[in-house]
């Protein structure tokens, strides 16, 4: 993540002005504006520490790429419409940073059998195909996003919930060819939110 993106995000999240950030960190408003625009990238360590205090995060960790965005919600069920609404960021290890791309927040209970529950965060690797039996993020009809276990059959794709209360959904080769159903990521793991 870039410093400019980080400042813009946390400034908006906390409803902070350029001036209030500058006052807290001990620099001019114009300096914060240059940081946020990306015009100035070299920030003294002491100023990064002050930004960390203000935003209540470890700014150097963010800048080293050890955070991933929480892009929005995904339905563990059906009928969730696709939208990207940045919900925040989640810290990851160096190994995790290299493996995945983003988090999604789960809504619904159709994947409870895989220990993916309402409110959990799922960590996703962007891809257009997965192995048979993998759990994937799928977009249906360019508007509905869901996570399901993928079962591949000859000339068909089955989206299988792991909660028996939900029926599987079947898509034939025409649906696949016409991109009515598309795999957009593989679920690597979930984080339980208490």
C-alpha positions as CSV (number, residue, x, y, z in Angstrom):
1,X,0.0,0.0,0.0
2,X,1.2,3.5,-0.8
3,X,1.4,6.2,1.9
4,X,-0.8,8.5,-0.2
5,X,-3.6,5.8,-0.2
6,X,-3.1,5.2,3.6
7,X,-3.4,8.9,4.5
8,X,-6.4,9.5,2.2
9,X,-8.2,6.4,3.6
10,X,-7.6,7.2,7.3
11,X,-8.3,10.9,6.9
12,X,-11.7,10.1,5.4
13,X,-12.4,7.3,7.9
14,X,-11.7,9.6,10.9
15,X,-13.0,12.7,9.3
16,X,-9.7,14.5,9.7
17,X,-8.5,17.6,7.9
18,X,-5.1,18.0,6.4
19,X,-4.5,20.7,9.0
20,X,-5.5,18.5,11.9
21,X,-3.1,15.7,10.7
22,X,-0.3,18.3,10.3
23,X,-0.9,19.7,13.8
24,X,-0.8,16.2,15.4
25,X,2.3,15.1,13.4
26,X,4.1,18.5,13.7
27,X,4.2,19.5,10.0
28,X,2.5,22.1,7.8
29,X,-0.8,21.3,6.1
30,X,1.0,21.6,2.8
31,X,3.3,18.8,3.8
32,X,0.4,16.5,4.6
33,X,-1.1,17.4,1.2
34,X,2.1,16.5,-0.6
35,X,2.2,13.1,1.3
36,X,-1.4,12.4,0.4
37,X,-0.9,13.4,-3.3
38,X,2.2,11.2,-3.5
39,X,4.3,14.2,-4.4
40,X,6.5,13.6,-1.3
41,X,7.3,10.0,-0.3
42,X,10.2,10.3,2.2
43,X,8.8,10.8,5.7
44,X,11.1,10.8,8.8
45,X,10.6,7.9,11.1
46,X,9.4,10.1,13.9
47,X,6.6,11.4,11.7
48,X,5.6,7.9,10.7
49,X,5.4,7.1,14.5
50,X,3.1,10.1,15.0
51,X,0.9,9.0,12.0
52,X,0.8,5.5,13.6
53,X,-0.4,7.0,16.9
54,X,-3.0,9.2,15.2
55,X,-4.4,6.4,13.0
56,X,-4.0,3.7,15.7
57,X,-2.2,1.4,13.2
58,X,1.4,0.4,12.5
59,X,2.1,2.6,9.5
60,X,5.4,1.0,8.6
61,X,3.7,-2.4,8.5
62,X,1.1,-1.0,6.0
63,X,3.8,0.5,3.9
64,X,5.7,-2.8,3.8
65,X,2.8,-4.5,2.1
66,X,1.7,-6.5,5.1
67,X,-1.9,-5.4,4.9
68,X,-4.7,-6.4,2.6
69,X,-7.9,-4.5,1.8
70,X,-11.3,-5.7,3.0
71,X,-13.1,-5.0,-0.3
72,X,-16.7,-5.5,0.8
73,X,-19.2,-8.2,1.5
74,X,-19.7,-11.7,0.0
75,X,-22.8,-13.7,0.6
76,X,-22.6,-17.2,2.1
77,X,-26.0,-17.8,0.6
78,X,-27.4,-16.3,-2.6
79,X,-28.9,-13.0,-3.8
80,X,-26.0,-10.7,-2.6
81,X,-25.3,-8.1,-5.2
82,X,-21.8,-7.3,-6.2
83,X,-20.3,-4.1,-4.9
84,X,-16.9,-3.0,-3.8
85,X,-17.1,-1.0,-0.7
86,X,-13.7,-0.7,1.0
87,X,-14.3,-1.7,4.7
88,X,-10.8,-1.3,5.9
89,X,-7.6,-3.2,6.0
90,X,-6.4,-6.4,7.7
91,X,-2.8,-7.1,8.7
92,X,-1.2,-10.2,7.3
93,X,2.1,-12.0,7.6
94,X,4.8,-11.8,4.9
95,X,3.9,-15.3,3.8
96,X,0.1,-14.4,3.6
97,X,0.9,-11.2,1.8
98,X,2.5,-13.2,-1.0
99,X,-0.3,-15.7,-1.2
100,X,-3.5,-13.7,-1.3
101,X,-4.9,-10.4,-2.6
102,X,-7.9,-9.2,-0.5
103,X,-10.4,-10.0,2.2
104,X,-14.2,-10.1,2.0
105,X,-16.6,-10.0,4.9
106,X,-19.1,-12.9,4.9
107,X,-22.8,-12.4,5.3
108,X,-25.0,-15.5,5.7
109,X,-24.7,-19.1,6.9
110,X,-24.5,-21.3,3.8
111,X,-20.9,-22.2,4.4
112,X,-21.1,-23.1,8.1
113,X,-20.1,-26.7,7.3
114,X,-16.7,-25.3,6.2
115,X,-16.4,-23.2,9.4
116,X,-17.1,-20.0,7.5
117,X,-19.6,-18.0,9.5
118,X,-21.6,-14.8,9.2
119,X,-19.2,-11.9,10.0
120,X,-16.0,-13.8,9.3
121,X,-13.4,-12.5,6.9
122,X,-12.3,-14.7,4.1
123,X,-8.9,-14.2,2.5
124,X,-9.0,-14.5,-1.3
125,X,-6.5,-15.1,-4.1
126,X,-7.6,-13.6,-7.4
127,X,-8.0,-16.3,-10.0
128,X,-10.4,-17.5,-12.7
129,X,-10.3,-21.2,-12.0
130,X,-9.9,-23.5,-8.9
131,X,-9.5,-27.2,-8.3
132,X,-12.6,-29.4,-7.9
133,X,-13.7,-29.2,-4.3
134,X,-12.1,-25.8,-3.5
135,X,-14.1,-23.0,-2.0
136,X,-14.3,-20.0,-4.4
137,X,-15.7,-16.6,-4.8
138,X,-18.1,-16.6,-7.7
139,X,-20.0,-13.9,-9.5
140,X,-23.3,-14.9,-11.1
141,X,-25.0,-12.8,-13.8
142,X,-22.4,-10.0,-13.3
143,X,-24.2,-8.9,-10.2
144,X,-24.5,-11.6,-7.5
145,X,-21.4,-12.6,-5.5
146,X,-21.3,-15.7,-3.3
147,X,-18.8,-18.1,-1.9
148,X,-19.3,-21.8,-2.5
149,X,-17.6,-25.1,-2.8
150,X,-16.9,-25.8,-6.5
151,X,-17.9,-29.2,-7.9
152,X,-16.9,-29.7,-11.5
153,X,-18.9,-32.2,-13.6
154,X,-18.6,-33.0,-17.3
155,X,-20.0,-29.9,-19.1
156,X,-21.3,-28.4,-15.8
157,X,-20.3,-26.5,-12.7
158,X,-22.1,-26.9,-9.4
159,X,-22.0,-24.3,-6.6
160,X,-22.4,-26.3,-3.4
161,X,-23.2,-24.9,0.0
162,X,-21.8,-26.7,3.0
163,X,-24.9,-26.1,5.1
164,X,-27.5,-28.7,4.1
165,X,-30.3,-26.1,4.4
166,X,-29.2,-24.6,1.0
167,X,-29.7,-26.2,-2.4
168,X,-26.9,-26.5,-4.8
169,X,-27.0,-24.4,-8.0
170,X,-26.2,-26.0,-11.3
171,X,-24.7,-24.2,-14.3
172,X,-24.4,-25.9,-17.7
173,X,-21.7,-25.4,-20.4
174,X,-23.7,-22.6,-22.0
175,X,-23.8,-20.7,-18.7
176,X,-20.1,-21.1,-18.3
177,X,-19.3,-20.1,-21.9
178,X,-21.6,-17.1,-21.7
179,X,-19.9,-16.1,-18.4
180,X,-23.2,-16.3,-16.5
181,X,-21.1,-17.8,-13.8
182,X,-17.5,-16.9,-13.2
183,X,-14.9,-17.8,-10.6
184,X,-13.1,-14.7,-9.5
185,X,-11.1,-16.0,-6.5
186,X,-10.1,-18.9,-4.3
187,X,-10.8,-18.7,-0.6
188,X,-7.5,-19.4,1.2
189,X,-8.8,-19.2,4.8
190,X,-11.2,-17.4,7.0
191,X,-10.7,-15.3,10.2
192,X,-13.3,-15.7,12.9
193,X,-14.6,-12.4,14.1
194,X,-15.7,-12.3,17.8
